[in-house]
Amino acid sequence: ISPTSALHVREEFGDAVPLVLDGGASAVGLESTIVDLSRGSARILRPGGILRSQIEAWIGPIADADSVNAPRVSGALAAHYAPFKPLLLIPASEIDAPRLRADGQTLWLGLERIPDAGRGFCLGTDPLAYGRALYAALRALDERPGIRIAVVVPPDGEAWAAIHDRLSRAAAGSGAHSDDAP
């Protein structure tokens, strides 16, 4: 899970890094947008804090990504940004499903609410605020007692594209170090 504060860097690297400068928590939270301009037409290789429409306003239309011929970039592996605990993506329409009732073993990351008696965080419905808080919340949930993390899938839309990207990669790589996968 990407670090978004000096404390996260210190926790992750310990004494291997002798000095960490603290400039405060990341203002965006998510990694940068990476745009490939090397092949005649622009392509987004990794969505981030700058939206496709914002980039298009400056440079014109952006072609759909061609993952086969795209250059390798940081954070583009199918499994990336993952917690140690298994991470499940739960559609918002299923949050009240009986099989998802609070079981004491599942930690939740929701938008405006989580199942009754569930433990976790609600990050709200503002994509900028959600993006700023996402990694810190995932790190906190990964450290708490419980065997899995359930994330209520945020809404669709351009403003949520980078968050969807990070969550799908986190789910694909989650639990890789856990024997407690459901």
VMD Tcl script that draws the C-alpha trace (Angstrom):
set ca {
  {0.00 0.00 0.00}
  {1.56 3.26 -1.08}
  {2.79 5.56 1.69}
  {1.02 8.93 1.91}
  {2.78 10.33 4.97}
  {6.26 10.42 6.48}
  {5.04 8.03 9.17}
  {4.08 5.47 6.51}
  {7.55 5.75 4.96}
  {9.18 5.29 8.36}
  {6.97 2.27 9.16}
  {7.71 0.67 5.80}
  {11.46 1.24 5.60}
  {12.46 1.54 9.26}
  {16.15 2.20 9.82}
  {17.01 1.35 6.20}
  {16.31 5.01 5.44}
  {18.29 7.20 7.85}
  {16.25 10.37 7.28}
  {12.65 11.02 6.26}
  {11.59 14.59 5.58}
  {8.02 15.29 6.67}
  {6.21 17.66 4.33}
  {2.80 16.61 5.65}
  {0.32 14.11 4.29}
  {-0.04 13.79 0.53}
  {-2.45 16.40 -0.82}
  {-3.77 14.04 -3.53}
  {-3.22 10.66 -1.91}
  {-3.11 8.74 -5.17}
  {-0.09 8.46 -7.40}
  {0.30 10.74 -10.39}
  {-1.32 10.31 -13.77}
  {1.15 8.90 -16.29}
  {0.65 9.90 -19.92}
  {2.59 8.34 -22.82}
  {3.34 10.89 -25.54}
  {5.99 8.77 -27.30}
  {3.87 7.07 -29.98}
  {2.14 9.82 -31.94}
  {-1.02 10.01 -29.86}
  {-1.36 10.47 -26.12}
  {-2.38 7.51 -23.97}
  {-2.99 7.34 -20.23}
  {-0.85 4.55 -18.82}
  {-1.93 5.07 -15.21}
  {-4.89 7.23 -14.11}
  {-4.16 9.52 -11.21}
  {-4.98 12.86 -9.67}
  {-5.28 14.65 -13.01}
  {-8.38 13.56 -14.94}
  {-8.44 12.53 -18.59}
  {-10.73 15.47 -19.44}
  {-8.31 17.91 -17.80}
  {-5.43 16.57 -19.89}
  {-7.56 16.58 -23.06}
  {-8.39 20.25 -22.43}
  {-4.68 20.99 -22.82}
  {-3.49 18.54 -25.48}
  {-6.58 17.31 -27.30}
  {-8.07 13.82 -27.55}
  {-6.39 10.90 -25.82}
  {-6.43 7.46 -27.43}
  {-7.56 4.44 -25.43}
  {-4.66 2.67 -23.74}
  {-3.03 -0.19 -25.63}
  {-1.71 -2.32 -22.79}
  {0.07 -4.75 -25.13}
  {2.42 -2.15 -26.59}
  {2.44 0.31 -23.69}
  {5.69 1.07 -21.89}
  {6.03 -0.43 -18.42}
  {5.22 2.09 -15.72}
  {5.15 2.03 -11.96}
  {1.89 0.81 -10.48}
  {0.63 -0.84 -13.66}
  {0.92 -4.48 -12.60}
  {-2.42 -6.26 -12.26}
  {-1.69 -6.83 -8.56}
  {-0.38 -3.68 -6.89}
  {-1.22 -1.43 -3.92}
  {-2.37 -4.49 -1.98}
  {-2.87 -5.07 1.74}
  {-1.68 -8.28 3.38}
  {-5.28 -9.20 4.24}
  {-7.56 -10.38 1.42}
  {-9.51 -7.44 -0.03}
  {-12.99 -8.01 -1.44}
  {-14.80 -5.50 -3.65}
  {-18.50 -5.36 -2.75}
  {-21.00 -3.56 -5.02}
  {-22.91 -0.87 -3.11}
  {-26.18 -2.60 -4.05}
  {-25.09 -5.67 -2.05}
  {-23.99 -3.98 1.19}
  {-27.15 -5.17 2.96}
  {-26.95 -8.77 1.71}
  {-27.38 -11.24 4.58}
  {-24.07 -12.91 3.71}
  {-22.31 -9.60 4.41}
  {-23.66 -8.93 7.88}
  {-21.01 -7.86 10.35}
  {-19.19 -11.00 11.38}
  {-16.39 -9.55 13.50}
  {-13.85 -10.84 10.99}
  {-14.47 -8.40 8.16}
  {-13.16 -4.84 8.25}
  {-15.03 -2.36 6.05}
  {-14.16 0.58 3.86}
  {-17.35 2.32 2.79}
  {-18.60 5.48 1.19}
  {-21.28 6.84 3.54}
  {-21.95 3.75 5.60}
  {-20.86 0.23 6.37}
  {-23.01 -2.70 7.50}
  {-24.56 -2.31 10.95}
  {-22.10 -3.24 13.69}
  {-19.30 -3.40 11.12}
  {-15.85 -2.07 11.90}
  {-13.99 0.22 9.54}
  {-14.08 3.60 7.87}
  {-16.41 5.63 5.69}
  {-14.50 7.86 3.27}
  {-17.46 9.75 1.84}
  {-18.65 10.40 -1.69}
  {-16.21 13.12 -2.74}
  {-13.65 11.42 -5.01}
  {-10.86 13.88 -4.10}
  {-11.31 13.35 -0.36}
  {-11.69 9.58 -0.87}
  {-8.46 9.45 -2.88}
  {-6.57 11.43 -0.23}
  {-7.69 9.04 2.53}
  {-7.66 5.70 0.66}
  {-4.16 4.40 1.38}
  {-4.08 5.59 4.99}
  {-7.41 3.81 5.59}
  {-6.22 0.61 3.89}
  {-3.02 0.65 5.97}
  {-5.03 1.14 9.18}
  {-7.44 -1.68 8.31}
  {-4.56 -3.98 7.38}
  {-3.11 -3.48 10.88}
  {-6.38 -4.12 12.77}
  {-7.55 -7.53 13.96}
  {-9.71 -9.22 11.35}
  {-9.14 -11.59 8.48}
  {-10.39 -9.66 5.43}
  {-11.17 -6.17 4.16}
  {-14.41 -5.48 2.29}
  {-14.53 -2.32 0.20}
  {-17.83 -0.91 -1.00}
  {-17.22 -0.15 -4.68}
  {-17.36 3.61 -5.34}
  {-19.56 5.06 -8.07}
  {-18.52 5.00 -11.72}
  {-17.37 8.11 -13.48}
  {-14.22 9.87 -14.60}
  {-13.51 11.38 -11.17}
  {-13.42 7.85 -9.69}
  {-11.29 6.21 -12.43}
  {-7.98 6.30 -10.52}
  {-9.66 5.00 -7.36}
  {-11.26 2.10 -9.28}
  {-7.85 1.36 -10.81}
  {-6.12 1.25 -7.41}
  {-8.87 -0.81 -5.74}
  {-8.98 -3.41 -8.52}
  {-5.19 -3.80 -8.36}
  {-5.26 -3.97 -4.56}
  {-7.92 -6.69 -4.67}
  {-5.96 -8.68 -7.28}
  {-2.81 -8.66 -5.14}
  {-4.35 -8.79 -1.68}
  {-3.88 -11.62 0.74}
  {-0.76 -12.80 -1.07}
  {0.94 -13.13 2.31}
  {-2.07 -14.41 4.24}
  {-3.21 -17.91 5.09}
  {-6.61 -16.53 6.12}
  {-8.10 -15.93 2.66}
  {-11.84 -16.71 2.63}
}
mol new
graphics top color blue
foreach p $ca { graphics top sphere $p radius 0.5 }
foreach p [lrange $ca 0 end-1] q [lrange $ca 1 end] { graphics top cylinder $p $q radius 0.2 }
display resetview
